[in-house]
Amino acid sequence: MPTKKEKDVAAERRTTGHEWDGIREFDTPLPKWWLYTFYATIVFAVAYCILYPSIPLFRSHTRGILDYTTRGALAKTTAEAGAQQAKFRDRIRDASLEEIRREPGLWAFAENGGRAVFGENCVACHRAGGAGAKGYPNLADDDWLWGGTLEQIQQTVTHGVRNADPDSRQSQMPRFGADGLLNRAQISDVADYVLSLTGRAAPADALERGSKIFAENCAVCHGERGIGNQDIGAKNLANGIWLYGGDKATVVDTITNARNGSMPAWGQRFDAATIKMLAVYVYSLGGGQ
Amino acid sequence: MDGTAIHAPDNDQESGPLYAPHEKVYPRSVHGTVRRIKWAVLWACLTIYYLGPWLRWYRGPNHPTQALLIDMPARRAYFFGLEIWPQEIYYLAGLLILGAIGLFLVTSLFGRIWCGFACPQTVWTDLFLWAERLIEGDQTARIRLDHQPLSLRKIGKKALKHAAWTLIAVLTGGAWVMYFTDAPTLARDLLTLNASSTEYLFVGLFSGTTYLLAGWAREQVCTFMCPWPRIQSAMIDEETFAVSYRDWRGEPRGVHKKGDSWTGRGDCIDCRACIVVCPTGIDIRDGLQLECIGCGLCIDACNTIMDRFDRPRGLIAFDTYANNLARKRGDAVRGRFVRPRTIVYAAIWLLVLAVMAFGLTHRGLLELTVLPDRSPLFVRVSNGDIRDGYTVKIENKAPEPRTYALSAARLPEATLHVIETELPPVASERGLVVEVTGDSIGTFRTYLQAPPRGDRLEIPFDFVVRDLASGETVRASAVFRGPAN
């Protein structure tokens, strides 16, 4: 097919002077707009250096006359996002948990907000998704120490457990072994009995002794059948869910020394809206009652 | 050739120019069939472009009434009755593939008619040239004006021209942003200075690029910036129609005076009419070349000359290389449109079209996404059961609220519980009813609870969502997991 009839201009055209295996490189000038675009990038670079932080110095760097920092930009966008969220937060602050429950948009906002706060403050103990760890309750199951309704969760989060807050959840399990209330054999028997509540086998005589000890010492808080009492944070011992472990050595240790774990009063750190969002999120983990 | 015969200039002797000066192209106006077709295509394209955002389409209350709308903040694209969600971006990809393959097909058949007739660069350059011609006159007048010393008349003409260009550019940039928000509202806001700074910024950006590309850069865009001229040679073969100079008829060329004989010479009278009308400033008689955008204006120009000299038209014509050779030999010519190349392009194009048509006709108004909880993977509850959590997202693409039956299949012993409903857990296969507002995604924290088994639990099952109004049903597979003991 016809192609442009190239004039053989090789001998007349400038080359760069470089030569590889007899092949020389033309020194073809650029189009004018290309060159000016190149100049424009230089101007841009200089302007950028004047306007923005750019040149590293020994201990610092040039600041630029716009006084721009990425940290400042982040703070600005964070403040803007906060301002946009403010109307939701205000409504959550003013609404009761029951009202939040009934309004899907508010509920979704609270759940997502609660997830963020939970991720920053609660996962250290309660783990991601409220999965829990030894000594820190799993918040995703249906076993609650202090109750799993929205109001109960809100109360627990606000005032915490066994801390200096006057309204914190308070209760104390005696140190049956350490304080000499029960001897080693008695503790072993009652541990056997407690484990039998979830179907663990033990000698009949030990269970009989343990049952009596349990009725005299433990049933007042944990209930006659060991199903616990959420008013005083007494753990349900009959559902196979353990806070510190369900093997006999751990149960013996718990009876001997007691545990009495604590939790901070988050109401001292967060506003009411944040607490409500946390309550909604924890509730939505699946264990809510 | 003996390589050593070329003298390599000494680079130190003199430094060459930093740039090759741009030779301004002054295309002369032309009349004829191709020019008329080009005007028709130009006005058709501009009409579609400018009127597009003003077309209305009723979709129900509280929905945009604009037929063509890309709503970025709401993340929706509207094309008449079709509403596209972001996750359906493959429709856009399909459209682009159709465009690309279609361009391949058309180029292999007819050369660069896209470039010459319908490309926005060509359309707006033509429009700008038209304005330029109205104000500064035709080619010779423009050249003369540019070479004149500065005078009040020259300044006036230039100012008027750039004002006209700016007006067209602003109208162009203004129309573009109309596609992204409600056109009547935006037009009013823009005119009353109530639009947002972003909107003004984009109007300015698109106006600026239109002014630069169509007013100043013109053929430089086609020659230097656009990749398509580089790619197109792969689609063109000897059976492709392209703007061709019939050298077997035209050569040897030469000036022809009235009364001269036509014997022993070609029909080309070397009048340069084809060169002066060329918008990229090339000589088509050099053959098919990179800079040629296939607009065919040289055909009109040459035909006018041929008519004047009583020679047959078509010294320059849309023709194939093979035909040209055949004509030269005096053989019969034929247009071979069906070739392996065009068959392959057409087949791919039709395949993509069929896939897209299938997708569009089978596009439901309901989609289901299930995200299983990763932490904790499962929970043992008080009665010893295992419970898994899932975030179920139901996308209601209908404009009105819909109710759905949400259930789980292939997990008979499980119960299903949705936090958002306040309903007690139900048998998983029976399911429960949830509502999702129109044109939105409903998110449901869903829990499935089942007794443990002896072995490690890992039971595949399906979430099933059925639209109670239309009966449309979608499934999403998930896995129910539990501990090893």
Interface residues (C-beta under 8 A of the other chain):
Chain A: M1 P2 T3 K4 K5 A10 A11 R14 T15 T16 G17 E19 G22 R24 D27 T28 P29 L30 P31 K32 W33 W34 L35 R101 P104 W107 A108 E111 R127 A128 G129 G130 A131 G132 N138 A140 D141 D142 D143 N236 N239 G240 I241 Y283 S284 L285 G286 G287 G288
Chain B: G3 T4 A5 I6 H7 A8 P9 D10 N11 G16 P17 L18 Y19 A20 P21 H22 A217 Q220 F224 I236 D237 E238 S244 D247 D286 G287 L288 Q289 L290 Y321 D373 R374 S375 P376 V379 R380 V381 S382 N383 G384 R387 G389 H417 I419 E420 E422 T443 R445 Y447
